[in-house]
Amino acid sequence: MREAPRFHLAGESGLWVELGTRIDPALSSLARALAARIEEWPEVEEAAPSYAGVLALYNPLATTMESLRERIAEAWAALDPEELPPSRTILLPVAYGGEYGPDLEAVADHTGFSAEEVLRRHASTLYLVHLIGFTPGFPYLGGLPPELATPRLPTPRTRVPAGSVGIAGSQTGVYSLESPGGWRLIGRTPTLLFDPRRDPPSLLRAGDRLRFRPLPSSDFSLLAEASARGERTWEEQL
């Protein structure tokens, strides 16, 4: 029998639906399925899935928190894991090392691999986008090879360039916007992960699969300029 969800207030018109406490692709899939289901309800303005839960933002003029809790609990109990929105596989160009990945050598030292082997293992993996968070468009990715796990920086950087690809513990991700951050930077993509000119503005969504394509550093600037013009610099694989 499926464990009942736990509900927590999230502001005046938000409800955090906790489905579990572990990082598990199966649980993430259920969270995505539940978010897709309840976002269809007219009283729900947005439903954002995470590793093991859903944040539901609702219209307090259209429903009450108590009514929404009951309806979500019923939907969860009857949820079919096959009820998933379509996902895509995205191929993202990344320039590894050098000025674009200043921590690549440190990750290599920590793992005992050469920088080239870290690059190869990181780029040969198919990752799952568990959720979008931290900043608009930032993907938290599951599937990092465990041998590449590396602790965060002891002191975060005050400025991490947009597009930076990092490792933090057993996770990898891509900084969608310039921001502070403490992840180990091993590369950078010239592709804009968040662009308000696009619809939707976030390139990735929960449930997508992502693979990195090594990019020669000499090609980075040209692709960055193309991405800034709104041109497509990523590929969607079938």
NORTA-V574336 format. One record per residue. RES is the residue in one small letter. PHI is phi in degrees with one decimal (999 if undefined). OMEGA is omega in radians with two decimals (* if undefined). BURIAL is 1 if it has 16 or more other ideal C-beta (glycine too) atoms within 10 Angstrom, else 0. Layout:
RES,PHI,OMEGA,BURIAL + RES,PHI,OMEGA,BURIAL
This chain:
m,999,-3.10,0 + r,-70.6,-3.14,0 + e,-66.2,-3.12,0 + a,-68.3,3.12,0 + p,-71.9,3.04,1 + r,-110.3,-3.04,0 + f,-112.0,3.13,1 + h,-136.9,3.09,0 + l,-65.5,3.09,0 + a,-136.8,-3.09,0 + g,81.0,-3.06,0 + e,-78.7,-3.10,0 + s,-139.8,3.11,1 + g,-131.1,3.14,1 + l,-136.3,3.07,1 + w,-93.1,-3.11,1 + v,-103.4,-3.11,1 + e,-88.9,-3.08,0 + l,-103.3,-3.12,1 + g,177.9,-3.09,1 + t,-130.5,-3.10,0 + r,-125.8,3.02,0 + i,-91.5,-3.02,0 + d,-147.7,-3.13,0 + p,-54.9,-3.14,0 + a,-66.0,3.12,0 + l,-69.6,3.08,1 + s,-62.4,3.11,1 + s,-64.2,3.10,1 + l,-63.7,3.11,1 + a,-62.5,3.12,1 + r,-65.4,3.13,1 + a,-65.1,3.12,1 + l,-66.6,3.13,1 + a,-60.1,3.12,1 + a,-63.4,-3.14,1 + r,-66.6,-3.00,1 + i,-78.0,3.11,1 + e,-69.9,3.08,1 + e,-76.8,-3.11,0 + w,-74.3,-3.08,1 + p,-63.8,-3.13,0 + e,-81.1,3.14,1 + v,-100.4,-3.11,1 + e,-86.4,3.12,0 + e,-159.9,3.05,0 + a,-134.0,-3.06,1 + a,-112.0,3.12,1 + p,-78.2,3.05,1 + s,-130.3,3.11,1 + y,-55.2,-3.00,1 + a,-145.4,3.14,1 + g,-177.6,-3.12,1 + v,-139.7,2.99,1 + l,-97.5,-3.14,1 + a,-107.2,3.06,1 + l,-103.8,-3.00,0 + y,-125.9,3.10,1 + n,-89.9,-3.09,0 + p,-67.6,3.06,0 + l,-84.3,-3.09,0 + a,-106.6,-3.14,0 + t,-158.7,3.03,1 + t,-110.4,3.12,0 + m,-60.8,-3.11,1 + e,-64.1,3.13,0 + s,-65.4,-3.14,0 + l,-66.8,3.10,1 + r,-58.6,-3.12,1 + e,-62.7,-3.09,0 + r,-67.9,3.12,0 + i,-66.4,3.12,1 + a,-60.4,3.10,0 + e,-66.1,3.13,0 + a,-63.6,3.14,1 + w,-64.8,-3.12,1 + a,-64.5,-3.08,0 + a,-100.8,-3.00,0 + l,-68.0,3.06,0 + d,-95.9,-3.14,0 + p,-57.9,3.14,0 + e,-78.5,-3.13,0 + e,-78.8,-3.10,0 + l,-119.4,3.02,0 + p,-65.4,-3.12,0 + p,-62.3,3.09,0 + s,-115.9,-3.12,0 + r,-127.7,2.98,0 + t,-114.0,-3.06,0 + i,-107.8,3.08,1 + l,-105.8,-3.02,0 + l,-113.5,3.12,1 + p,-72.3,-3.14,1 + v,-140.3,2.97,1 + a,-90.8,-3.08,1 + y,-94.1,2.99,1 + g,73.5,3.13,1 + g,61.0,-3.14,0 + e,-66.2,-3.11,0 + y,-88.4,3.13,1 + g,-138.5,-3.01,1 + p,-65.8,-3.12,1 + d,-104.1,-3.10,1 + l,-60.0,-3.13,1 + e,-66.1,3.12,0 + a,-66.7,3.08,1 + v,-65.2,3.10,1 + a,-62.2,3.12,1 + d,-62.3,-3.11,0 + h,-67.4,-3.05,1 + t,-86.3,-3.10,1 + g,86.3,3.09,0 + f,-97.7,2.97,1 + s,-73.6,3.09,0 + a,-60.1,3.13,1 + e,-63.5,-3.14,0 + e,-73.2,3.05,0 + v,-59.2,3.11,1 + l,-57.5,-3.08,1 + r,-60.9,-3.11,0 + r,-67.8,-3.14,0 + h,-66.1,-3.06,1 + a,-81.4,-3.10,1 + s,-92.8,-3.08,0 + t,-99.5,3.02,1 + l,-96.8,-3.03,0 + y,-101.0,3.05,1 + l,-104.2,3.03,1 + v,-78.8,3.14,1 + h,-72.7,-3.11,1 + l,-162.3,3.03,1 + i,-110.6,-3.10,1 + g,-169.7,-3.11,1 + f,72.2,2.94,0 + t,-129.6,3.14,0 + p,-54.9,3.09,0 + g,89.2,-3.11,1 + f,-76.3,-3.14,1 + p,-92.4,2.96,1 + y,-90.3,-2.97,1 + l,-108.6,3.04,1 + g,-100.6,3.08,1 + g,114.6,3.09,1 + l,-56.8,3.07,1 + p,-53.1,-3.03,0 + p,-58.9,-3.12,0 + e,-72.5,3.11,0 + l,-96.7,-3.14,1 + a,-58.1,-3.08,1 + t,-143.3,-3.13,1 + p,-61.8,3.04,0 + r,-62.3,3.02,0 + l,-63.7,3.11,1 + p,-64.0,3.07,0 + t,-127.9,-3.11,0 + p,-62.2,2.99,0 + r,-73.0,3.09,1 + t,-81.4,-3.13,0 + r,-143.9,3.04,0 + v,-116.0,-3.10,1 + p,-64.0,3.05,0 + a,-58.1,-3.14,1 + g,92.2,-3.12,1 + s,-65.4,3.11,1 + v,-100.7,-3.04,1 + g,-131.4,3.05,1 + i,-123.5,3.07,1 + a,-140.3,-3.06,1 + g,63.7,-3.11,0 + s,-97.6,-3.12,0 + q,-113.4,2.93,1 + t,-131.7,-3.10,1 + g,-164.2,-3.10,1 + v,-130.5,3.09,1 + y,-69.4,-3.08,1 + s,-81.2,3.14,1 + l,-135.3,3.02,1 + e,-63.6,-3.09,0 + s,-165.2,2.94,1 + p,-66.7,3.11,0 + g,179.8,-3.09,1 + g,-116.1,3.13,0 + w,-77.2,3.09,1 + r,-76.9,-3.04,1 + l,-88.4,-3.11,1 + i,-113.9,-3.13,1 + g,-174.2,3.11,1 + r,-151.3,3.06,1 + t,-100.3,3.06,1 + p,-80.2,-3.10,1 + t,-78.2,3.06,1 + l,-76.7,3.10,1 + l,-80.5,3.07,1 + f,-131.9,-3.10,1 + d,-140.6,-3.09,1 + p,-62.7,3.09,0 + r,-78.1,-3.12,0 + r,-87.3,3.04,0 + d,-134.0,0.01,0 + p,-77.2,-3.09,0 + p,-68.7,3.13,0 + s,-84.0,-3.14,1 + l,-64.5,-3.05,1 + l,-104.8,3.05,1 + r,-139.6,3.13,1 + a,-54.8,-3.13,1 + g,100.4,3.08,1 + d,-67.5,2.98,1 + r,-106.0,-3.05,1 + l,-135.4,3.04,1 + r,-128.5,3.14,1 + f,-97.0,3.09,1 + r,-110.6,3.12,0 + p,-55.8,-3.07,0 + l,-121.5,3.05,1 + p,-58.6,-3.12,0 + s,-57.3,-3.12,0 + s,-65.8,-3.11,0 + d,-94.1,-3.01,0 + f,-63.2,-3.04,1 + s,-61.7,-3.13,0 + l,-62.4,3.13,0 + l,-69.7,3.11,1 + a,-64.0,3.10,1 + e,-66.2,3.11,0 + a,-64.6,3.12,0 + s,-64.6,3.13,1 + a,-63.8,3.10,0 + r,-80.8,-3.13,0 + g,91.9,3.13,0 + e,-79.7,-3.11,0 + r,-80.3,-3.14,0 + t,-118.8,3.11,1 + w,-124.8,-3.13,1 + e,-121.6,3.01,0 + e,-107.8,-3.10,0 + q,-98.6,3.07,0 + l,-84.0,*,0
